[in-house]
């Protein structure tokens, strides 16, 4: 039982520990696309959070993904979860960097509510059990949630593990100025400090068991946040992507419609 608790602690801690963000993001909304990429490239080169060696094809690949990074990332996630083996993992690192360079960090109004986990990319230093959970994303029997309540300043995790397990956690959070960016002269908040204030474990039909897990001093960094998409990053290199439930449904519907049209069933 003690080994199980230690393993569950590893998952909880890994899911919110954050990494350093970009220090400064200049505005480029009125600059031609070629010049925009020059500025974005400069941002990425100066960032300790971005490693071009992780991207197959280097800067040429990054530039090819730069025009529409959000939709390209969404397509990547949908391909990955459909079992498409052609989804290039190195493109994920490039797209995350491009989106972070847009300067859209933590905002209370945008983060409030339900979020479904759609992709977890473990880092090289991620715990072994976290890698197991991450590999199970595509075939997960039920969605994993990480929902925010801005009134209580808490977020609630519910993660199915293995075939019959379920791990729930309650985390108290508070926005902080550490690892912030500057965009158009305005501070972009990236980090929230996190304290575990509750956790429980359920296996199959057995009663849910409260776990004596309490921890202070964690943090989570927001790479990108808008009304549809949330990207956060862990200090062990993990990347965690969430969609709004309604956005995920709309993407699934578009995919289904596209497949029907390709097969002639929708004509």
C-alpha positions as CSV (number, residue, x, y, z in Angstrom):
1,X,0.0,0.0,0.0
2,X,2.9,2.4,0.8
3,X,4.4,1.8,-2.7
4,X,1.0,2.6,-4.3
5,X,0.7,5.8,-2.3
6,X,4.2,6.9,-3.3
7,X,3.4,6.2,-7.0
8,X,0.2,8.2,-6.7
9,X,2.1,11.1,-5.2
10,X,4.5,11.0,-8.1
11,X,1.7,11.4,-10.6
12,X,0.1,14.3,-8.6
13,X,3.4,16.2,-8.2
14,X,4.4,15.7,-11.8
15,X,1.1,17.1,-13.1
16,X,1.6,20.6,-11.8
17,X,5.2,21.4,-11.3
18,X,6.1,24.1,-13.8
19,X,9.1,25.2,-15.9
20,X,10.6,28.6,-16.8
21,X,8.7,30.6,-19.4
22,X,9.8,33.1,-22.0
23,X,11.1,36.3,-20.4
24,X,10.0,38.8,-23.0
25,X,7.6,38.6,-26.0
26,X,7.4,41.6,-28.3
27,X,4.2,42.3,-30.3
28,X,4.2,41.3,-33.9
29,X,0.6,41.6,-34.9
30,X,1.2,44.3,-37.6
31,X,4.4,42.8,-39.0
32,X,4.5,40.8,-42.3
33,X,4.6,37.0,-41.9
34,X,8.3,36.6,-42.8
35,X,9.4,39.3,-40.4
36,X,7.1,37.8,-37.7
37,X,8.9,34.5,-37.9
38,X,12.3,36.3,-37.6
39,X,11.1,37.9,-34.3
40,X,9.5,34.6,-33.1
41,X,12.8,32.8,-33.9
42,X,14.7,35.3,-31.8
43,X,12.3,34.7,-28.9
44,X,12.7,31.0,-29.2
45,X,16.5,31.2,-29.5
46,X,16.7,33.3,-26.3
47,X,14.4,31.0,-24.3
48,X,15.7,28.4,-22.0
49,X,12.4,26.6,-22.3
50,X,12.9,25.8,-26.1
51,X,15.4,23.4,-27.5
52,X,15.7,23.4,-31.3
53,X,17.5,20.1,-31.3
54,X,14.2,18.5,-30.2
55,X,12.6,19.5,-33.5
56,X,13.2,17.2,-36.5
57,X,14.2,19.5,-39.4
58,X,15.2,22.4,-37.2
59,X,14.2,25.9,-37.9
60,X,12.8,25.0,-41.4
61,X,10.2,22.8,-39.7
62,X,9.4,25.5,-37.1
63,X,8.8,28.1,-39.8
64,X,6.6,25.7,-41.8
65,X,4.4,25.3,-38.6
66,X,4.4,29.0,-37.7
67,X,1.4,30.3,-39.8
68,X,-1.4,28.5,-37.9
69,X,0.1,27.0,-34.8
70,X,-3.1,26.5,-32.8
71,X,-5.1,24.6,-35.5
72,X,-2.0,22.6,-36.4
73,X,-1.6,21.6,-32.8
74,X,-5.3,20.7,-32.6
75,X,-4.9,18.5,-35.7
76,X,-1.8,16.9,-34.2
77,X,-3.7,16.0,-31.0
78,X,-6.6,14.6,-32.9
79,X,-4.3,12.6,-35.1
80,X,-2.4,11.3,-32.1
81,X,-5.6,10.2,-30.3
82,X,-6.9,8.5,-33.4
83,X,-3.8,6.3,-33.5
84,X,-2.2,8.0,-36.4
85,X,1.4,6.8,-36.3
86,X,2.6,9.6,-38.7
87,X,2.1,12.2,-35.9
88,X,5.7,13.5,-35.5
89,X,6.5,14.1,-31.7
90,X,9.1,16.7,-32.5
91,X,6.4,18.9,-34.1
92,X,4.7,19.0,-30.7
93,X,7.7,20.8,-29.2
94,X,7.8,23.3,-32.1
95,X,4.1,24.1,-31.8
96,X,4.2,24.5,-28.1
97,X,7.0,27.0,-28.5
98,X,5.2,28.9,-31.2
99,X,2.1,29.2,-29.0
100,X,4.0,30.3,-26.0
101,X,5.6,33.1,-28.0
102,X,2.1,34.5,-28.5
103,X,2.0,35.8,-24.9
104,X,-1.3,34.2,-23.8
105,X,-0.7,33.0,-20.2
106,X,-2.9,32.5,-17.2
107,X,-6.2,34.4,-17.0
108,X,-8.8,33.6,-14.4
109,X,-11.9,34.1,-16.5
110,X,-10.5,31.9,-19.3
111,X,-9.4,29.0,-17.1
112,X,-12.6,28.7,-15.1
113,X,-14.6,25.5,-15.7
114,X,-14.2,22.1,-17.2
115,X,-11.2,20.8,-19.1
116,X,-10.5,17.4,-20.6
117,X,-7.0,16.0,-20.9
118,X,-6.3,15.2,-24.5
119,X,-2.5,14.6,-24.5
120,X,0.2,14.2,-21.9
121,X,3.8,14.1,-23.3
122,X,6.1,12.9,-20.6
123,X,9.5,14.5,-20.1
124,X,12.8,12.6,-20.0
125,X,12.8,13.0,-16.2
126,X,9.2,12.0,-15.7
127,X,8.4,9.3,-13.1
128,X,8.0,5.8,-14.6
129,X,4.4,5.6,-13.6
130,X,3.6,8.9,-15.2
131,X,5.0,7.5,-18.4
132,X,2.7,4.6,-18.1
133,X,-0.3,6.9,-17.6
134,X,0.8,9.0,-20.5
135,X,1.1,6.0,-22.9
136,X,-2.4,5.0,-21.9
137,X,-4.0,8.3,-23.1
138,X,-5.2,7.0,-26.5
139,X,-7.0,4.0,-25.0
140,X,-8.2,5.5,-21.8
141,X,-11.6,4.1,-20.8
142,X,-12.9,7.5,-19.6
143,X,-11.6,11.1,-20.0
144,X,-9.3,12.6,-17.5
145,X,-10.4,16.0,-16.2
146,X,-8.6,19.0,-14.5
147,X,-11.3,21.5,-13.7
148,X,-10.8,25.0,-12.3
149,X,-13.1,26.9,-9.9
150,X,-12.0,30.5,-9.7
151,X,-14.4,31.2,-6.8
152,X,-12.7,28.8,-4.5
153,X,-9.3,29.1,-6.3
154,X,-9.0,25.3,-6.5
155,X,-8.7,22.9,-9.4
156,X,-9.8,19.3,-9.3
157,X,-8.1,16.4,-11.0
158,X,-9.9,13.1,-11.9
159,X,-7.6,10.7,-13.7
160,X,-8.5,7.1,-14.7
161,X,-5.5,4.8,-14.1
162,X,-5.2,1.3,-15.5
163,X,-8.5,-0.6,-16.1
164,X,-10.5,0.1,-12.9
165,X,-8.6,2.8,-11.0
166,X,-9.4,6.4,-10.4
167,X,-7.3,9.1,-8.7
168,X,-8.9,12.4,-7.6
169,X,-7.1,15.4,-6.2
170,X,-8.0,18.9,-5.0
171,X,-5.4,21.6,-5.4
172,X,-5.5,25.1,-4.0
173,X,-3.8,27.6,-6.3
174,X,-2.7,31.2,-6.4
175,X,-1.3,33.2,-9.4
176,X,2.2,34.5,-8.8
177,X,4.5,36.8,-10.8
178,X,7.4,34.3,-11.0
179,X,8.4,33.3,-14.5
180,X,6.2,36.0,-16.0
181,X,6.5,37.4,-19.5
182,X,6.2,40.9,-20.9
183,X,4.0,41.4,-24.0
184,X,3.2,44.9,-25.4
185,X,4.5,46.3,-22.2
186,X,2.1,44.3,-20.1
187,X,2.9,41.5,-17.7
188,X,1.7,38.0,-18.8
189,X,1.2,35.7,-15.8
190,X,2.5,32.2,-16.4
191,X,2.7,30.5,-13.0
192,X,0.3,29.5,-10.3
193,X,1.5,28.2,-7.0
194,X,-0.2,24.9,-6.0
195,X,-0.8,23.1,-2.8
196,X,-2.4,19.6,-2.6
197,X,-5.3,19.9,-0.1
198,X,-7.1,16.6,-0.8
199,X,-6.7,13.3,-2.6
200,X,-8.6,10.0,-2.9
201,X,-8.2,6.7,-4.7
202,X,-10.9,4.3,-6.0
203,X,-10.6,0.8,-7.5
204,X,-13.4,-0.8,-9.4
205,X,-16.5,-1.2,-7.1
206,X,-14.7,-0.7,-3.9
207,X,-15.4,2.4,-1.8
208,X,-13.3,5.5,-2.5
209,X,-10.4,5.7,-0.1
210,X,-9.1,9.1,1.2
211,X,-5.4,9.4,0.8
212,X,-3.2,11.2,3.4
213,X,-1.5,13.3,0.6
214,X,-0.8,16.9,1.4
215,X,1.9,19.0,-0.2
216,X,2.9,22.6,-0.5
217,X,5.2,24.5,-2.8
218,X,4.3,23.1,-6.2
219,X,3.6,25.3,-9.2
220,X,2.2,25.0,-12.7
221,X,3.2,27.1,-15.7
222,X,0.7,28.1,-18.4
223,X,2.3,27.9,-21.8
224,X,-0.9,29.0,-23.7
225,X,-4.5,29.6,-22.7
226,X,-7.6,30.6,-24.7
227,X,-11.3,29.8,-24.6
228,X,-10.7,26.3,-26.3
229,X,-7.2,25.2,-25.4
230,X,-4.9,25.0,-22.4
231,X,-1.3,24.0,-22.4
232,X,0.7,23.6,-19.3
233,X,4.3,22.5,-18.7
234,X,6.0,20.6,-15.9
235,X,9.5,21.1,-14.5
236,X,10.5,17.6,-15.6
237,X,9.8,18.4,-19.2
238,X,6.2,17.1,-19.3
239,X,3.6,18.8,-21.6
240,X,-0.1,18.6,-20.7
241,X,-2.8,19.7,-23.1
242,X,-6.4,20.1,-22.3
243,X,-9.5,21.0,-24.5
244,X,-12.8,22.3,-23.4
245,X,-15.3,19.4,-23.6
246,X,-17.5,21.3,-26.2
247,X,-14.4,22.1,-28.3
248,X,-13.3,18.5,-28.3
249,X,-16.8,17.4,-29.4
250,X,-16.7,19.9,-32.2
251,X,-13.4,18.7,-33.4
252,X,-14.5,15.1,-33.3
253,X,-17.7,16.0,-35.3
254,X,-15.6,17.7,-37.9
255,X,-13.3,14.7,-38.2
256,X,-16.3,12.4,-38.6
257,X,-17.8,14.6,-41.2
258,X,-14.5,14.7,-43.1
259,X,-14.2,10.9,-43.0
260,X,-17.8,10.5,-44.3
261,X,-17.1,12.9,-47.2
262,X,-14.0,11.1,-48.1
263,X,-15.8,7.7,-48.2
264,X,-18.7,9.2,-50.1
265,X,-21.2,8.5,-47.3
266,X,-21.8,12.2,-46.6
267,X,-22.4,13.2,-50.2
